[in-house]
């Protein structure tokens, strides 16, 4: 018994709508990611460069899997005389998807290693041309010390644009985590130990700082701001703090 033409038309229309919405959603997601990848620091550029590479590899894989899924649902939908057959052992198919998966994982590993080996990530030692800032975490606040300028502030970390910065992250009590997603910065803060971050802010503006490690009842309120200023404005700010 053949299916009703009206029902078949509705099925085709529904499948077409699902496909259109999927493509539209994917396009929106890609454009959103591209907008977020606008450079704000050397570290952020590296992270989003890697994310974009992985995204463009993931898109065709996602489309292929979804196409196979939609075809299978349509081919063996209710009312069809042809029934899906049980899966049989197929060594060629198993070798194909194993090798394909290995290639994808190898690409992800090589691309990630290429980012982790870049200077902004590995160069965390002292540098004459870097602005040194001590980032001190404690329940439930942030303190920022500029040892060379003899300046200490709280809540707002002020940095100059287009200048290398070295952040020495530590804690006074227990584990916290310094996270500024807008600048691509994240480092754990351990008591009695310093972890280091090196970056160069490339865009002025205000960026949200928060603790990314649950640290107690006040964790959600452990917030701060990173303000990236022009060089002259930053120097004026330092002069005001020293008065």
C-alpha positions in Angstrom: 0.0 0.0 0.0 1.5 3.3 -1.1 1.5 6.4 1.2 -0.9 9.2 0.8 0.5 11.9 -1.6 -0.5 14.6 0.8 1.3 12.9 3.7 4.4 12.4 1.5 4.3 16.1 0.6 4.1 17.1 4.2 7.0 14.8 5.0 9.2 16.3 2.3 8.2 19.8 3.5 9.1 19.0 7.1 12.4 17.4 6.1 13.2 20.5 4.0 12.3 22.8 6.8 14.5 20.9 9.2 17.5 21.0 6.8 17.0 24.7 6.2 16.9 25.4 9.9 20.0 23.3 10.5 22.0 25.1 7.9 20.7 28.5 9.1 21.6 27.7 12.7 25.0 26.5 11.7 25.6 29.7 9.7 24.6 31.8 12.7 26.9 29.9 14.9 29.8 30.3 12.6 29.2 34.1 12.2 29.0 34.4 16.0 32.3 32.6 16.5 33.9 34.7 13.8 32.7 37.9 15.6 34.1 36.7 18.9 37.5 35.9 17.4 38.3 39.6 17.0 41.7 40.1 18.5 42.0 41.6 22.0 45.3 40.1 23.0 48.1 38.0 21.6 46.9 35.1 23.7 43.3 35.5 22.6 44.4 35.5 18.9 46.1 32.2 19.4 43.1 30.6 21.1 40.6 31.8 18.6 42.9 30.9 15.7 42.9 27.3 16.9 39.2 27.3 17.5 38.5 28.5 14.0 40.8 25.8 12.5 39.0 23.1 14.5 35.6 24.6 13.6 36.2 24.4 9.9 37.2 20.8 10.3 34.1 20.0 12.4 31.6 21.6 10.0 32.0 19.1 7.1 32.1 16.2 9.6 28.9 17.5 11.2 27.1 18.0 7.9 28.1 14.5 6.7 26.8 12.8 9.9 23.6 14.8 9.8 23.1 14.1 6.1 23.5 10.3 6.8 21.1 10.5 9.7 18.4 12.4 7.8 18.7 10.1 4.8 18.4 7.0 7.1 15.3 8.4 8.8 13.7 9.2 5.5 14.7 5.9 3.8 13.4 3.7 6.6 10.5 5.9 7.8 7.2 4.4 8.9 5.0 3.2 6.0 7.8 2.1 3.8 7.9 -1.5 2.8 11.6 -1.7 3.0 12.8 -2.4 6.5 16.3 -1.6 7.9 18.5 -4.7 8.1 20.6 -5.6 11.1 24.2 -4.4 11.1 26.6 -6.9 9.8 30.4 -7.2 10.4 32.2 -5.1 7.9 36.0 -4.9 8.4 36.5 -2.4 5.6 34.0 0.0 7.2 35.5 -0.4 10.6 39.0 0.2 9.3 37.7 3.3 7.4 36.1 5.0 10.5 39.0 4.0 12.7 41.6 5.6 10.3 39.4 8.6 9.8 39.1 9.2 13.5 42.8 8.8 14.0 43.5 11.4 11.3 41.1 13.9 12.9 42.6 13.4 16.4 46.1 13.7 14.9 45.1 17.0 13.3 43.7 18.3 16.6 46.8 17.3 18.5 49.2 18.9 16.0 47.2 22.1 15.8 46.9 22.3 19.6 50.6 21.6 20.1 51.4 24.4 17.6 49.5 26.9 19.7 51.0 25.7 23.0 54.4 26.1 21.6 54.0 29.7 20.7 56.0 32.4 22.5 53.0 34.1 24.3 52.2 30.8 25.9 55.6 29.4 26.7 57.5 32.7 27.5 56.4 33.2 31.1 59.8 34.1 32.6 60.9 37.6 33.7 61.4 40.1 30.9 62.9 43.6 30.9 60.2 44.9 28.5 57.2 43.4 30.3 55.0 45.1 32.9 55.1 43.0 36.0 51.8 42.7 38.0 51.2 40.5 41.0 47.6 39.1 41.0 46.6 38.1 44.5 43.4 36.1 45.1 41.7 35.7 48.5 38.2 35.1 49.8 36.5 36.8 47.9 38.4 39.6 46.2 41.3 40.4 43.9 44.3 42.6 44.7 46.8 43.8 42.1 50.3 44.9 42.9 52.6 46.8 40.5 56.0 46.2 42.3 58.1 48.4 40.0 55.7 51.3 40.3 54.9 50.7 44.0 51.2 50.8 43.3 48.4 48.5 44.7 44.8 48.4 43.7 41.7 46.2 44.2 38.9 45.0 41.9 40.2 46.7 38.7 43.4 45.5 37.0 44.6 48.3 34.7 46.9 47.4 31.8 48.4 49.4 28.9 47.6 48.5 25.3 50.3 47.1 23.0 52.7 46.4 25.9 53.8 43.0 27.1 52.4 42.1 30.5 53.6 39.4 32.9 51.0 38.4 35.5 52.2 36.6 38.7 49.1 34.8 40.0 48.9 33.5 43.6 46.5 33.1 46.5 46.5 34.0 50.2 44.2 31.2 51.4 43.1 28.4 49.0 42.7 27.6 45.3 41.1 30.3 43.1 41.3 30.8 39.3 42.1 34.0 37.5 39.9 34.1 34.3 39.4 36.9 31.8 37.7 35.2 28.8 37.7 38.4 26.8 41.5 38.4 26.8 42.0 34.7 26.6 43.6 34.5 30.0 43.1 31.8 32.6 45.5 30.6 35.4 45.0 28.9 38.7 45.9 30.7 41.9 47.6 28.5 44.6 48.5 29.6 48.1 52.3 29.9 48.5 53.0 29.5 44.8 53.1 31.8 41.7 51.8 30.8 38.3 52.6 33.1 35.4 50.7 34.4 32.4 52.3 36.5 29.6 50.3 38.4 27.0 50.1 41.7 25.1 46.7 43.4 25.1 45.9 44.7 21.6 42.6 46.4 22.1 41.4 48.9 24.7 38.3 48.3 26.7 36.8 46.8 29.8 36.9 43.0 30.3 35.2 40.9 33.0 37.4 39.1 35.5 36.0 36.3 37.6 37.1 33.3 39.7 36.7 30.1 37.7 37.3 27.7 40.6 34.6 27.2 43.2 36.0 28.7 46.4 33.2 28.9 48.9 29.9 30.7 49.5 31.2 34.0 48.1 32.5 32.5 44.9 29.9 34.0 42.5 30.7 37.5 43.8 34.4 37.2 43.3 34.4 39.5 40.3 36.7 42.2 39.0 37.4 44.2 35.9 40.4 44.4 33.6 40.7 47.9 32.0 43.0 48.2 29.0 44.1 51.8 28.3 46.2 53.7 25.9 49.8 54.1 27.0 49.4 57.8 28.0 46.2 57.1 29.9 47.8 54.3 31.7 50.8 56.5 32.8 48.4 59.1 34.0 46.5 56.5 36.0 49.8 55.3 37.6 50.7 58.9 38.5 47.3 59.4 40.1 47.7 56.2 42.2 51.1 57.4 43.4 49.9 60.7 44.7 
